[in-house]
């Protein structure tokens, strides 16, 4: 299913807010400066489900709209990101790996430059939910969904969604593919239980974007404020396009 409105909305992807400098980390002060820029420059900062509801109801989002997403549900979302979001009155979407909530992110495939770190507990998740943070589905155990059996796939998608819904008493409508890995079979399985799903393809949401392979902007590429502050410019879109090409070239070389 494709988006039909003429839109140009970035979905920003964060993981951990820490000082490690890893590929999935953003320094808390960098995050605060980014949120300050959005606030001072008239951006509407929303949850992913708000964006999806607007698009599915054929409402065109505000010109300077940004959706914030955080993958994996690190505890430092509660200690570092949440106070900053409260300061600016912003909301966000956090994708949870339900079997690991309250534990460390000890699944396979983590970056070598990132130490195991604590994830949100269910009591913290409930407090954040009461504030208005959206929680999306990021599977039970964070596997590569293209490499597991059909029964495992259903369990990873359906049981994690049910766990969040039972814990919070609200519907889970959004999904993020672990490692950005999916194929047509995985996509169909997600589509049966959600309204939208995020990929790791770089870019903004535009007319023609697929609801179940939504582009996002990885903030790993945005630590330089001169780049982040051009978020609404055509030069920024060109930068993301170039970065995606470089990713594709790297993947081709690695796999051949």
N, C-alpha and C positions, 0 to 999 in steps of 0.2 A: 504494500500500500504506500502510495507516494503522497508527499506534501504538495498541495496545489497552489497555496498562496505565494505571493511574491514576498519572500522574507530573506533576511540575512542576519541570523541570530547565532552568536557563539555559545556553545555549551563548554564551559571551562572544566577541565579535569584536574583535580588535586588528589593526592594520596595522603602522605604523612607530612605534618608540619613539624619540622625539626631542623637542627643545625648540622646534620651529617653530611650534607652535600651530595647525597645519593641521587640517582636518576628518578626516584619516585618521591623525593623530598623537596619541600619548599620551606625556606626559613620563615619563622613566624613574623618577623618584622617586614619581610618582603610581602607576605600575605596582607599584613595590615596596610601597607602603602598601596597595594593594589585595590583593596576595598575602599580606601580613602579616595583614590582617584575615581573610582566608579561613583562614589557618593557625591563628590564635588563636581562631577561632570554630567550629572543628570541621567545616569543609567538606572533602569528599572531592573533590580536583581531579584530573581524568582527561583522557585523550585522547578525541577524538570516536569513534574506532573501538571503544574500550572501552564507551562508552555504547551505541553501536549494537549491539554484540554482546550486551550485557545485555538490551536490549529485544527483539531478534530471538529470543533464547532464552527469552523470557517471564520474565526475572528483573527484579524491580523494583529500580531503583537506590536506594542509600542516600538518605534524606530530604534531606540537605544536600549534594547532588552538583552540581558545576559542571564543564563541559567548556570548555577554553581553546582558541581557534582564532586563528591569525594568517594573514591573507590576503597574498598576493604574495611572501612570503619575503624580506623585507628583511634585509640583512646585520646591521643592528642587533638582530635577534633573537639572533644569536650573541654580539654584544658587550654588549648591555644586558639582554635578557630572560633568556637562558640562565643567567647567573650567579645571577640572582634565583630562577629556578625551581630550580636546584640547591640554593640556600640553604634553601628550604622543602620540598624533596623532591617537587616537582610535575612533571608531564609536560604536554605540549601537542601540538596538531596544527598543522602549518604547510602551507598550500596553495601549491604552487610553479607558477610560469609558466616552463616548462622551457626554452624557447628563449632566455630572458633570464637564466638563472642565471649568476652571475659578472659580469653586466653591470649597467647602470642600467635602471630601470623606464621605458624610453622608448616605451612603447606610447601610443596615442591615448586621450584621455579622462581623463587624470589631473587631479586638482583643481588649479585655477590657483594656489592658495596653497601648493603643495607642489613643491619643487624635485626634479629627477631625482636618485635616490638609488641606491646600490649594493645589489645583491641577493646572496643567499647563493651562494657558490661550491660546486661539487660536493664538494670536500674538506671544507668546513665542514658540508655536508649529511650526509655520511657520518659525521663525528664526532658530530653531533647524533643521528643515527639509532642509533649504537652506544649512546648514553646512554638511548634509549627514546623519543625524539621521533618522533611519527608524521608522515609526509609524505603529503599528499593532493594531488589533481589540481586544478589551476586553469587548465588548457589550455596550449597551446604559446605563444600570443602575446597572450592576454588580450583577445580581441575581444568585441563584443556578439554572442552566439551566435544571436540571432534575426535577424541581418542578413547572414548568410553562406550560401554554397551548401551543399548536402547533402554534397558531397565535402569541402569545407573543414571542415564540422562534424565529420565522422568523423575527419578528420586531427587537429583540435584536441583531441578527446576521447581517441582511441585512442592516438595517437603520444606524447602527453605522459604518459599512464599507463604505456606501455611503457618510456619513457625513465627514469622514476623506478624502476620495477621492475627494469630491467636494471642500473641504477646501484647499487641498494641490496640487491637480492636478496630483496625481500619484497613481498607483494601490496599494491597500492593499492586501497582499498575505498571511500574517501570523495572527494567532489567539492564544489567551490564554484563557483557560476555567476559569471563576471566581471560586475561591475556589478550583480549580482543579477538579470540579465536572462535569462528563459527563457520558452518556450511549451510547448505539449503535445508538439510534435515534438522539441524540444531535450531535454525531460524524458525522453522515451522513449529517446532515444539515450544519455543518461547512465545510465539505469536498466539498460540491457543490459550495462554494464561495471562497475557499482559497487553498493554496498549502501545508500548514502545520499548525499544532496546537500543542501548548505546554500543557503538563500535569504538575502535581506537583509530579509525581513519581521520586524518587531520583535515579540518575545514569547518565552515559554519553551516548551519541548517539553512537550506535554500529551497526554492521551488524545485521539485523533482527528488528531493531527499527521501530516502526510504525510512518509514517509521521504525523499522526493525533492524536498521544498520545506520543509526544516526551518527553523523560526523561529530567530533569533538575537538577542542583545542587543548592539547596537553600543555600544562603550565611549566613543564620542564623547559620549554622553548621561550618562556616569557619572563624569566628572572630579571632580564635587563628592562628597566622601566621605560626606556626609549622605544622598545618594541611593544610592551604592554599598553602604553599610552596611545598607540596608533590602532587600537582595537577596532575602531569603526572605519578605518581608512581602506582604500583599495590596495595600498602598498602592503598592509597587513595580510589581506587575502592572498596577494601574490607570494608573500613570505611563507604562508602556510602551504600553498600549492608547491612551492619549491621544496619545502621540508618533506612533504609527502612523496615527491619524486625521489628524493634522496633515500628515504626509507625503502621505497620499492626497489631501487637499484641495489641497496645493501641486502635486502631479502633475496633478490635474484642471485646475487653473487654467492651468498651463503648457501643457497640450496642447489647450486649447480657446480 
